[in-house]
Amino acid sequence: MDCLYSLGKPLVRARVVARPSSKNKSPYLLDAELDDDSKEVVICHSGSLGCSGAIAKDSYIWVLKKDDSSNISSHEVYLVEHDGTTICSHPLVANKIAHQLLKKNYVLKDISNIIPEVGVDDCRFDFMAKHNSKTAIIEVKNVPLADYEDISAKDKKKFIASGGSYESKSKISIFPYDGKRKVVKIPISERALKHVETLHRYASTSVCVLLFIVQRTDVESFCITKLDPIYWNAAKAAFDAGVIVKAVSVKWDSQHCYYNREIPVVW
């Protein structure tokens, strides 16, 4: 596998003891017992909060010790073991992975002059580049979560109660993923909606890409959730207008992230 991103040192496995931390009630902090000989309980920062329930008491996570000892938390959460797979829950690494995917031509062939963080109208996009003779505008979205169907929690509960089973089904990676899993009347992410609407406007003159980094390997496809109909409709309209929508699955070990494969986007 092609290595896309590496941390400075290996992660350490730990078990969540309390979230929020017993010493500080910030939702971004948790207590975890290191899974080594020390069994030390440390305060960890979780940038994805509870990752829609994946990070909870007795969950196993993978953490990195911080270099700055002045922080309240001594460790940062990067990975979580959930439903038999390892998921990267850290919200800030997707752009670093995407940068390497762009450089290695996994997203577009013959791309050059890749520039991070570029403003277009009233939006800030993750990358701008040159693709042949055109400007390329690339927006990256982090996708850690998945389910067997893109349905509400209520409908899933009904399906299981009626004797339904997901044993033979493959998981679908889903964005955006609201932990409540119900139909929403306002967009889950106004920022994501603005990005896709701006890409739509520029699709006729630029190469516009909506790139989803799927931080797990136990999925067969990717979808934009229909539980957020405003965002779904905007993304589908952008796609129909020529915006390139891609989803790439990556695999993590205790220190490195690897390219796994591009997975199909289903509408």
C-alpha positions in Angstrom: 0.0 0.0 0.0 1.1 3.5 -0.8 1.8 5.5 2.4 0.1 8.9 2.3 0.8 10.4 5.7 2.8 9.6 8.8 2.7 10.8 12.4 5.9 11.7 14.1 5.8 8.7 16.4 3.6 5.6 16.9 0.2 5.9 18.6 -0.6 4.2 21.9 -3.7 2.1 22.5 -5.9 3.2 25.4 -9.3 2.5 26.9 -11.8 5.3 27.5 -12.5 5.5 31.3 -14.8 8.6 31.2 -16.1 11.1 28.7 -16.1 14.0 29.5 -13.0 13.8 31.7 -13.6 13.6 35.5 -11.2 16.5 35.9 -12.5 18.8 33.2 -16.1 18.7 31.8 -15.2 20.0 28.4 -16.9 17.7 25.8 -13.6 17.7 23.9 -11.8 16.0 26.8 -11.8 12.4 28.1 -10.0 10.2 30.5 -8.3 7.1 29.1 -6.2 4.3 30.6 -3.1 3.5 28.6 -3.0 -0.1 27.4 0.5 -0.7 28.5 2.4 -1.8 31.6 1.9 1.6 33.2 -2.0 1.6 33.0 -1.7 5.3 33.5 -4.9 7.3 33.2 -4.4 10.4 31.1 -6.5 13.3 29.8 -7.0 13.2 26.0 -8.3 15.7 23.6 -10.8 14.5 21.1 -11.3 16.9 18.2 -14.3 15.0 16.9 -16.0 15.0 20.4 -17.6 11.5 20.7 -17.5 10.8 17.0 -21.3 10.2 17.0 -21.1 7.6 19.8 -18.0 5.7 18.6 -15.9 7.2 21.3 -17.6 6.4 24.6 -16.8 4.7 28.0 -14.8 1.4 27.5 -14.1 2.2 23.8 -10.6 1.5 22.7 -8.8 4.5 21.1 -5.3 5.2 19.8 -3.7 8.3 21.1 -0.5 10.4 20.6 1.3 12.1 23.4 1.6 15.8 22.9 4.9 17.6 22.9 3.5 20.6 24.8 3.1 19.6 28.4 1.4 22.9 29.3 -2.0 21.7 27.8 -4.7 20.3 30.1 -4.7 17.2 27.9 -1.5 15.2 27.6 -2.6 13.1 24.6 -4.6 13.6 21.3 -7.1 11.0 20.0 -6.5 9.9 16.4 -8.1 6.4 16.0 -11.0 4.5 17.5 -11.9 0.8 17.3 -15.6 0.5 16.5 -17.7 -2.3 15.2 -14.6 -4.4 14.4 -12.7 -1.8 12.4 -10.3 1.0 13.0 -11.5 4.6 12.2 -9.5 7.8 12.1 -11.5 10.2 14.1 -9.1 13.1 14.0 -10.8 15.9 12.0 -7.6 17.7 10.8 -5.7 15.0 9.0 -8.0 14.6 6.0 -6.5 17.7 4.3 -2.9 16.3 4.7 -4.0 13.0 3.2 -5.8 14.8 0.4 -2.7 16.8 -0.4 -0.7 13.7 -1.0 -3.5 12.1 -3.0 -3.4 15.2 -5.3 0.4 15.1 -5.6 0.3 11.4 -6.5 -2.4 11.9 -9.1 -5.0 9.8 -7.4 -7.6 12.5 -7.8 -6.8 14.2 -11.1 -4.2 13.3 -13.7 -1.6 15.9 -14.7 -2.3 18.3 -11.8 0.2 20.9 -10.9 0.7 24.1 -8.8 -1.2 22.8 -5.8 -1.9 25.6 -3.4 -3.6 25.0 0.0 -6.3 27.3 1.5 -7.5 29.6 -1.2 -10.4 32.0 -1.1 -13.0 32.0 -3.8 -15.9 34.5 -3.5 -16.9 34.2 0.2 -15.6 30.6 0.6 -12.2 29.2 1.6 -11.4 26.0 -0.4 -8.9 23.5 0.7 -6.9 23.5 -2.5 -6.5 25.3 -5.8 -4.3 23.9 -8.6 -3.8 23.7 -12.4 -5.3 20.9 -14.4 -4.2 21.0 -18.0 -5.2 24.6 -19.0 -7.9 25.1 -16.4 -8.0 26.1 -12.7 -8.9 23.3 -10.4 -10.8 24.0 -7.2 -10.8 21.1 -4.6 -12.8 20.9 -1.4 -12.1 18.1 1.0 -14.5 16.5 3.5 -13.6 14.1 6.3 -15.8 10.9 6.5 -15.2 8.8 9.5 -18.6 7.2 10.0 -20.7 4.6 8.2 -23.9 2.5 8.5 -25.6 -0.4 6.7 -28.2 1.9 5.2 -28.7 5.6 4.8 -31.9 5.7 6.9 -33.0 7.3 10.1 -32.3 5.7 13.5 -36.1 5.2 13.9 -36.4 3.3 10.6 -33.4 1.2 11.4 -34.9 0.3 14.7 -38.2 -0.7 13.0 -36.3 -2.8 10.5 -34.5 -4.7 13.2 -37.6 -5.1 15.3 -39.4 -6.6 12.4 -36.8 -9.4 12.1 -34.5 -7.7 9.6 -30.8 -8.4 9.6 -27.7 -6.6 8.3 -25.5 -9.7 8.5 -25.1 -10.1 4.8 -24.9 -6.3 4.0 -21.9 -4.1 3.5 -21.5 -0.8 5.1 -21.9 2.6 3.4 -19.7 5.6 4.3 -22.0 8.6 4.8 -21.6 12.4 4.8 -22.7 14.4 6.6 -23.4 12.1 9.5 -25.7 13.5 12.2 -25.5 11.2 15.3 -29.2 11.6 15.8 -29.9 10.1 12.3 -33.1 11.8 11.5 -34.4 13.9 8.6 -33.3 17.5 9.2 -35.1 20.7 8.0 -31.9 22.8 8.0 -28.5 21.7 6.7 -26.3 19.7 9.1 -23.4 21.9 7.9 -24.1 25.4 6.4 -20.4 25.6 5.6 -20.5 22.4 3.5 -23.6 23.6 1.7 -21.9 26.9 0.8 -18.9 25.0 -0.5 -20.9 22.8 -2.8 -23.0 25.7 -4.1 -19.9 27.7 -5.0 -18.4 24.7 -6.7 -21.6 24.4 -8.8 -21.3 28.1 -9.9 -17.7 27.5 -11.1 -18.2 24.1 -12.7 -18.6 25.6 -16.2 -15.3 27.4 -16.1 -13.1 25.4 -13.7 -12.4 21.8 -12.8 -14.3 21.5 -9.5 -13.8 18.6 -7.2 -15.6 17.5 -4.1 -13.3 14.9 -2.4 -14.4 12.7 0.4 -11.7 11.1 2.6 -13.2 7.9 4.0 -11.2 7.1 7.1 -11.9 3.4 7.3 -11.7 0.3 5.1 -14.9 -1.7 6.0 -17.1 0.1 3.4 -18.1 -0.7 -0.1 -19.5 2.6 -1.2 -20.1 6.2 -0.3 -23.3 8.3 -0.2 -24.3 11.8 0.7 -27.1 11.4 3.2 -30.7 11.9 2.1 -31.5 12.7 5.7 -30.2 16.2 4.8 -32.2 16.8 1.7 -31.0 20.4 1.2 -27.4 19.4 1.1 -28.2 16.2 -1.0 -30.1 18.2 -3.6 -27.3 20.8 -3.8 -24.6 18.2 -4.2 -26.6 16.3 -6.8 -27.2 19.5 -8.8 -23.5 20.3 -8.6 -22.6 16.8 -9.8 -25.0 17.0 -12.7 -23.4 20.3 -13.6 -20.0 18.7 -13.9 -18.5 18.9 -10.4 -16.3 15.8 -9.9 -17.4 13.8 -6.8 -14.9 11.2 -5.5 -14.5 9.1 -2.4 -11.2 7.6 -1.4 -10.9 5.0 1.4 -7.7 5.0 3.5 -6.2 2.5 6.0 -4.4 3.4 9.2 -1.9 1.5 11.4 -0.4 2.8 14.6 1.6 5.5 12.8 0.9 5.7 9.1 -2.0 6.2 6.7 -2.2 4.3 3.4 -4.2 4.6 0.2 -6.7 1.8 0.2 -9.0 2.4 -2.9 -11.4 4.7 -4.5 -15.0 3.6 -3.7 -18.1 4.2 -5.8 -20.3 7.2 -5.0 -24.0 6.2 -5.0 -26.9 8.6 -5.2 
